[in-house]
Amino acid sequence: ETMGRYFDPVIRVLIDLLRQCMPQASDENLFWCYHFLSGALTLSFSETGRIDRLSGGLCASTDHEAIYRRMVPFIAAGFRRVCEPGSGEE
C-alpha cells in the first residue's frame, strides 16, 4: 500500500518523461524497462556483498561511484535497445 501511495505517482511521472524522450516506445516496453531498472537499483544499492564475493574482491558493493559510472550507460543502452522501433516486441 505504501509503495502504491507514495512511489507509484513518482514512477508515473518518470514514465511520462521517458515517453517524451522516446515517443516511438510502447508503454509496455517503457514499463518493462522501468521494472528492470528498479531491480538493478534494488540489488546494486542493497550492499549485499554478492559482487564482492563473486569478483573475488575486484568489485565492492559499497563502491557507489563505480556503480553510478556503469549503471547509467548500461540502463540507458537497455532502454534504447528495447524501445527502438523493430525491437522484436510481440
CORLINHU-V350589 format. One record per pair of residues at least 6 apart in sequence whose ideal C-beta (glycine too) atoms are under 7 Angstrom apart, sorted by the first residue. I is the first residue (numbers start at 1). J is the second residue. Records with the same first field share a line. If there is no record, write none. Layout:
I=J + J
//
This chain:
11=34
14=34
15=30 + 31 + 34
18=30
19=25 + 30
22=83
24=83 + 85
25=83
26=89
29=82 + 83 + 89
30=83
32=82
33=78 + 79 + 82 + 83
36=78
37=75
40=71 + 75
44=67 + 71
47=61 + 62
48=61
49=61
50=61
51=59 + 61
52=59 + 60 + 61
59=66
81=87
//
